[in-house]
Protein backbone atom coordinates (compact mmCIF):
# COMPACT_ATOMS: atom_id res chain seq x y z
CA UNK A 1 0.00 0.00 0.00
CA UNK A 2 1.28 3.47 -0.88
CA UNK A 3 2.76 5.39 2.01
CA UNK A 4 1.60 8.81 0.76
CA UNK A 5 -1.89 9.96 -0.11
CA UNK A 6 -2.57 10.53 -3.80
CA UNK A 7 -4.49 13.57 -5.00
CA UNK A 8 -7.53 11.40 -5.76
CA UNK A 9 -7.42 9.96 -2.22
CA UNK A 10 -7.26 13.46 -0.75
CA UNK A 11 -10.25 14.53 -2.84
CA UNK A 12 -12.12 11.50 -1.56
CA UNK A 13 -11.11 12.30 2.03
CA UNK A 14 -12.31 15.89 1.63
CA UNK A 15 -15.67 14.67 0.30
CA UNK A 16 -16.14 12.15 3.13
CA UNK A 17 -15.26 14.78 5.74
CA UNK A 18 -17.83 17.07 4.13
CA UNK A 19 -20.41 14.31 4.57
CA UNK A 20 -19.60 14.15 8.29
CA UNK A 21 -18.33 10.58 8.34
CA UNK A 22 -16.19 9.37 11.24
CA UNK A 23 -12.50 8.55 10.82
CA UNK A 24 -13.30 4.86 11.28
CA UNK A 25 -15.83 4.81 8.44
CA UNK A 26 -13.56 6.90 6.23
CA UNK A 27 -10.68 4.52 6.88
CA UNK A 28 -12.87 1.54 5.95
CA UNK A 29 -13.81 3.12 2.61
CA UNK A 30 -10.25 4.19 1.81
CA UNK A 31 -8.66 0.91 3.04
CA UNK A 32 -6.42 2.76 5.49
CA UNK A 33 -5.92 2.81 9.24
CA UNK A 34 -8.04 5.35 11.20
CA UNK A 35 -4.82 6.68 12.77
CA UNK A 36 -3.51 7.40 9.27
CA UNK A 37 -6.63 9.41 8.47
CA UNK A 38 -6.32 11.30 11.74
CA UNK A 39 -2.65 12.18 11.14
CA UNK A 40 -3.40 13.33 7.59
CA UNK A 41 -6.19 15.65 8.72
CA UNK A 42 -4.34 17.10 11.72
CA UNK A 43 -1.08 17.58 9.81
CA UNK A 44 -2.45 19.34 6.73
CA UNK A 45 -5.60 21.12 7.93
CA UNK A 46 -5.40 24.87 7.34
CA UNK A 47 -6.71 27.66 9.57
CA UNK A 48 -8.85 30.37 7.99
CA UNK A 49 -9.93 33.55 9.75
CA UNK A 50 -13.30 34.27 8.15
CA UNK A 51 -16.51 35.67 9.50
CA UNK A 52 -20.11 35.13 8.43
CA UNK A 53 -22.27 37.05 5.96
CA UNK A 54 -22.33 40.66 7.12
CA UNK A 55 -19.84 40.12 9.96
CA UNK A 56 -16.06 40.07 9.94
CA UNK A 57 -13.84 37.57 11.75
CA UNK A 58 -14.23 37.81 15.54
CA UNK A 59 -13.02 35.11 17.94
CA UNK A 60 -13.52 37.02 21.23
CA UNK A 61 -15.49 35.30 24.00
CA UNK A 62 -17.16 38.59 24.86
CA UNK A 63 -18.17 39.48 21.30
CA UNK A 64 -21.90 39.06 21.94
CA UNK A 65 -22.05 41.26 25.04
CA UNK A 66 -19.31 43.81 24.25
CA UNK A 67 -20.61 47.42 24.21
CA UNK A 68 -17.47 49.25 23.09
CA UNK A 69 -18.10 51.44 20.08
CA UNK A 70 -15.77 52.66 17.36
CA UNK A 71 -13.42 54.44 17.08
CA UNK A 72 -12.42 53.93 20.73
CA UNK A 73 -10.17 50.96 19.98
CA UNK A 74 -8.88 51.53 16.47
CA UNK A 75 -8.68 55.33 16.57
CA UNK A 76 -7.77 56.78 13.20
CA UNK A 77 -7.28 53.28 11.79
CA UNK A 78 -10.94 52.39 12.31
CA UNK A 79 -12.53 51.07 9.13
CA UNK A 80 -16.05 52.08 10.20
CA UNK A 81 -17.32 55.65 10.27
CA UNK A 82 -19.36 57.28 13.01
CA UNK A 83 -19.52 56.51 16.72
CA UNK A 84 -22.61 54.27 16.70
CA UNK A 85 -20.95 51.07 15.43
CA UNK A 86 -19.92 48.41 17.91
CA UNK A 87 -16.27 47.37 17.68
CA UNK A 88 -17.27 43.72 17.72
CA UNK A 89 -18.65 44.21 14.23
CA UNK A 90 -15.17 45.21 13.03
CA UNK A 91 -11.69 43.68 13.44
CA UNK A 92 -11.39 44.50 17.12
CA UNK A 93 -9.44 41.39 18.19
CA UNK A 94 -6.02 42.82 17.37
CA UNK A 95 -6.66 46.13 19.15
CA UNK A 96 -8.71 45.26 22.24
CA UNK A 97 -6.66 44.78 25.45
CA UNK A 98 -9.48 42.65 26.94
CA UNK A 99 -9.53 40.20 24.03
CA UNK A 100 -9.91 36.53 25.09
CA UNK A 101 -9.97 34.02 22.26
CA UNK A 102 -12.74 31.47 22.04
CA UNK A 103 -11.72 28.20 20.42
CA UNK A 104 -14.39 25.95 18.94
CA UNK A 105 -14.35 22.45 20.46
CA UNK A 106 -14.57 20.92 16.97
CA UNK A 107 -11.04 22.13 16.20
CA UNK A 108 -9.45 20.37 19.20
CA UNK A 109 -11.40 17.11 19.04
CA UNK A 110 -12.33 14.67 16.28
CA UNK A 111 -12.84 15.49 13.40
CA UNK A 112 -10.55 18.54 13.99
CA UNK A 113 -11.97 20.37 10.95
CA UNK A 114 -15.06 22.42 10.13
CA UNK A 115 -15.80 20.82 6.75
CA UNK A 116 -19.10 19.28 7.90
CA UNK A 117 -20.09 21.88 10.51
CA UNK A 118 -23.83 22.73 10.10
CA UNK A 119 -23.36 26.21 11.63
CA UNK A 120 -20.40 27.24 9.48
CA UNK A 121 -22.35 30.11 7.92
CA UNK A 122 -23.18 31.50 11.38
CA UNK A 123 -19.71 31.30 12.92
CA UNK A 124 -17.17 34.14 13.21
CA UNK A 125 -14.49 32.11 15.02
CA UNK A 126 -11.22 30.82 13.58
CA UNK A 127 -12.02 27.86 11.34
CA UNK A 128 -10.02 24.81 10.28
CA UNK A 129 -10.55 23.14 6.91
CA UNK A 130 -9.11 20.17 5.08
CA UNK A 131 -8.60 21.23 1.46
CA UNK A 132 -7.38 18.52 -0.92
CA UNK A 133 -5.64 20.87 -3.36
CA UNK A 134 -3.79 22.93 -0.74
CA UNK A 135 -2.93 19.76 1.17
CA UNK A 136 -1.44 18.07 -1.89
CA UNK A 137 0.72 21.09 -2.72
CA UNK A 138 1.87 21.44 0.90
CA UNK A 139 2.72 17.74 1.23
CA UNK A 140 4.84 17.78 -1.93
CA UNK A 141 6.63 20.87 -0.66
CA UNK A 142 7.36 19.16 2.66
CA UNK A 143 8.70 16.09 0.85
CA UNK A 144 10.85 18.24 -1.44
CA UNK A 145 12.36 20.17 1.46
CA UNK A 146 13.02 17.00 3.46
CA UNK A 147 14.87 15.44 0.51
CA UNK A 148 16.95 18.48 -0.35
CA UNK A 149 20.33 19.34 1.11
CA UNK A 150 22.69 17.00 2.92
CA UNK A 151 21.61 14.43 5.42
CA UNK A 152 24.65 15.02 7.58
CA UNK A 153 26.10 17.48 10.08
CA UNK A 154 29.05 19.87 10.02
CA UNK A 155 30.81 17.71 12.59
CA UNK A 156 30.53 14.67 10.30
CA UNK A 157 31.91 16.63 7.33
CA UNK A 158 34.82 17.85 9.46
CA UNK A 159 35.55 14.29 10.61
CA UNK A 160 35.65 13.01 7.02
CA UNK A 161 37.81 15.95 5.98
CA UNK A 162 40.42 15.09 8.63
CA UNK A 163 40.67 11.56 7.24
CA UNK A 164 40.49 12.17 3.49
CA UNK A 165 42.36 15.43 2.85
CA UNK A 166 45.80 14.44 4.29
CA UNK A 167 45.74 11.13 2.42
CA UNK A 168 44.81 12.77 -0.90
CA UNK A 169 47.69 15.23 -0.47
CA UNK A 170 50.00 12.25 0.02
CA UNK A 171 48.95 10.96 -3.40
CA UNK A 172 46.34 8.37 -2.42
CA UNK A 173 43.27 7.95 -4.62
CA UNK A 174 39.73 8.16 -3.28
CA UNK A 175 39.19 4.49 -4.10
CA UNK A 176 42.29 3.48 -2.19
CA UNK A 177 41.28 5.64 0.79
CA UNK A 178 37.81 4.12 0.77
CA UNK A 179 39.05 0.51 0.63
CA UNK A 180 41.59 1.09 3.39
CA UNK A 181 39.41 3.18 5.73
CA UNK A 182 35.95 1.88 4.88
CA UNK A 183 35.01 1.08 8.48
CA UNK A 184 36.25 4.47 9.65
CA UNK A 185 34.59 6.53 6.93
CA UNK A 186 31.14 4.93 7.34
CA UNK A 187 29.85 6.22 4.00
CA UNK A 188 29.98 5.12 0.38
CA UNK A 189 32.68 6.01 -2.13
CA UNK A 190 30.09 7.81 -4.24
CA UNK A 191 29.17 9.99 -1.25
CA UNK A 192 32.80 11.08 -0.90
CA UNK A 193 32.91 12.12 -4.53
CA UNK A 194 29.64 14.02 -4.08
CA UNK A 195 31.08 15.91 -1.09
CA UNK A 196 34.14 16.82 -3.16
CA UNK A 197 31.96 17.99 -6.08
CA UNK A 198 29.99 20.19 -3.66
CA UNK A 199 33.26 21.65 -2.26
CA UNK A 200 32.47 20.50 1.27
CA UNK A 201 35.98 19.12 1.83
CA UNK A 202 39.34 20.82 1.47
CA UNK A 203 40.03 18.41 -1.38
CA UNK A 204 38.98 19.63 -4.84
CA UNK A 205 38.53 17.79 -8.13
CA UNK A 206 41.80 19.35 -9.34
CA UNK A 207 43.57 17.38 -6.58
CA UNK A 208 42.38 14.09 -8.09
CA UNK A 209 44.74 13.31 -11.02
CA UNK A 210 42.52 10.72 -12.63
CA UNK A 211 39.26 12.62 -12.33
CA UNK A 212 40.49 15.77 -14.04
CA UNK A 213 41.24 13.65 -17.10
CA UNK A 214 37.67 12.37 -17.34
CA UNK A 215 35.44 13.90 -19.96
CA UNK A 216 32.07 15.22 -18.88
CA UNK A 217 29.30 12.68 -19.29
CA UNK A 218 27.23 13.11 -22.37
CA UNK A 219 23.72 14.27 -21.55
CA UNK A 220 20.77 12.64 -23.21
CA UNK A 221 19.46 14.79 -26.04
CA UNK A 222 16.28 16.64 -25.19
CA UNK A 223 13.14 15.71 -27.05
CA UNK A 224 12.39 18.34 -29.68
CA UNK A 225 9.24 18.74 -31.71
CA UNK A 226 9.70 18.94 -35.45
CA UNK A 227 8.93 22.56 -36.34
CA UNK A 228 7.86 21.41 -39.75
CA UNK A 229 4.49 20.43 -38.30
CA UNK A 230 3.72 24.15 -37.81
CA UNK A 231 4.42 25.21 -41.40
CA UNK A 232 1.38 26.96 -42.83
CA UNK A 233 -0.33 27.02 -39.44
CA UNK A 234 0.99 30.21 -37.85
CA UNK A 235 -1.18 33.09 -36.68
CA UNK A 236 -0.52 34.96 -39.92
CA UNK A 237 -1.98 32.07 -41.91
CA UNK A 238 -4.94 32.08 -39.51
CA UNK A 239 -5.60 35.79 -40.14
CA UNK A 240 -5.30 35.27 -43.89
CA UNK A 241 -7.73 32.34 -43.74
CA UNK A 242 -10.28 34.36 -41.70
CA UNK A 243 -10.11 37.26 -44.16
CA UNK A 244 -11.11 34.89 -46.94
CA UNK A 245 -13.65 33.00 -44.78
CA UNK A 246 -15.05 35.54 -42.28
CA UNK A 247 -18.13 33.46 -41.43
CA UNK A 248 -16.12 30.44 -40.28
CA UNK A 249 -16.70 29.50 -36.65
CA UNK A 250 -13.53 29.47 -34.55
CA UNK A 251 -12.91 27.04 -31.71
CA UNK A 252 -10.25 28.04 -29.17
CA UNK A 253 -8.19 25.41 -27.38
CA UNK A 254 -5.93 25.80 -24.34
CA UNK A 255 -4.44 23.85 -21.43
CA UNK A 256 -5.04 24.60 -17.75
CA UNK A 257 -2.07 23.29 -15.79
CA UNK A 258 -2.06 22.94 -12.01
CA UNK A 259 0.81 21.12 -10.32
CA UNK A 260 3.83 20.62 -12.57
CA UNK A 261 3.81 17.05 -13.83
CA UNK A 262 0.30 16.44 -12.50
CA UNK A 263 -3.11 16.24 -14.11
CA UNK A 264 -4.38 19.11 -16.23
CA UNK A 265 -7.37 20.22 -18.25
CA UNK A 266 -7.81 20.63 -21.99
CA UNK A 267 -10.36 23.39 -22.60
CA UNK A 268 -12.27 23.76 -25.87
CA UNK A 269 -14.14 27.06 -26.23
CA UNK A 270 -16.84 27.50 -28.86
CA UNK A 271 -16.67 31.27 -29.32
CA UNK A 272 -19.98 31.87 -31.06
CA UNK A 273 -22.09 30.00 -28.49
CA UNK A 274 -19.86 30.85 -25.47
CA UNK A 275 -19.71 27.14 -24.63
CA UNK A 276 -16.60 25.73 -23.02
CA UNK A 277 -15.79 22.03 -22.60
CA UNK A 278 -13.04 20.78 -20.28
CA UNK A 279 -11.38 17.36 -20.50
CA UNK A 280 -9.24 15.99 -17.66
CA UNK A 281 -5.86 14.61 -18.77
CA UNK A 282 -3.29 12.66 -16.78
CA UNK A 283 -0.43 14.76 -18.15
CA UNK A 284 0.14 17.73 -20.44
CA UNK A 285 1.33 15.78 -23.48
CA UNK A 286 0.51 16.01 -27.18
CA UNK A 287 -0.60 12.37 -27.08
CA UNK A 288 -3.29 13.17 -24.49
CA UNK A 289 -4.64 15.99 -26.70
CA UNK A 290 -4.76 13.67 -29.71
CA UNK A 291 -6.65 11.07 -27.66
CA UNK A 292 -9.30 13.67 -26.71
CA UNK A 293 -9.94 14.62 -30.34
CA UNK A 294 -9.84 11.02 -31.52
CA UNK A 295 -12.50 10.22 -28.93
CA UNK A 296 -14.64 13.18 -30.08
CA UNK A 297 -14.22 12.16 -33.71
CA UNK A 298 -15.33 8.63 -32.89
CA UNK A 299 -18.37 9.79 -30.91
CA UNK A 300 -19.51 12.51 -33.31
CA UNK A 301 -18.60 10.97 -36.62
CA UNK A 302 -16.37 12.57 -39.25
CA UNK A 303 -19.08 14.75 -40.83
CA UNK A 304 -20.36 16.32 -37.60
CA UNK A 305 -16.82 16.63 -36.21
CA UNK A 306 -15.68 18.67 -39.24
CA UNK A 307 -18.77 20.84 -38.94
CA UNK A 308 -18.14 21.60 -35.25
CA UNK A 309 -14.38 22.06 -35.59
CA UNK A 310 -13.74 23.95 -38.86
CA UNK A 311 -10.83 25.89 -37.30
CA UNK A 312 -9.08 25.25 -33.99
CA UNK A 313 -7.01 28.12 -32.63
CA UNK A 314 -4.42 27.49 -29.95
CA UNK A 315 -0.97 28.71 -28.99
CA UNK A 316 2.48 27.21 -28.87
CA UNK A 317 4.59 28.87 -26.17
CA UNK A 318 4.87 32.50 -27.33
CA UNK A 319 3.97 31.71 -30.95
CA UNK A 320 0.31 31.30 -31.86
CA UNK A 321 -0.46 28.49 -34.25
CA UNK A 322 -3.43 27.02 -36.02
CA UNK A 323 -3.72 23.23 -36.06
CA UNK A 324 -5.35 21.30 -38.85
CA UNK A 325 -8.73 22.64 -39.76
CA UNK A 326 -11.46 20.19 -40.52
TATA-V371729 format. One record per helix or strand of 3 or more residues. SS is the DSSP state (H for helix, E for strand). FROM is the first residue (numbers start at 1). TO is the last residue. If there is no record, write none. Layout:
SS/FROM/TO + SS/FROM/TO
This chain:
H/7/18 + H/23/30 + H/34/44 + E/46/48 + H/75/77 + H/87/89 + H/105/107 + H/120/122 + E/127/129 + H/132/147 + H/154/169 + H/174/180 + H/182/185 + H/189/197 + H/205/207 + H/211/213 + H/227/230 + H/235/244 + E/250/257 + E/264/270 + E/275/281 + H/286/300 + H/302/308 + E/311/316 + E/319/322
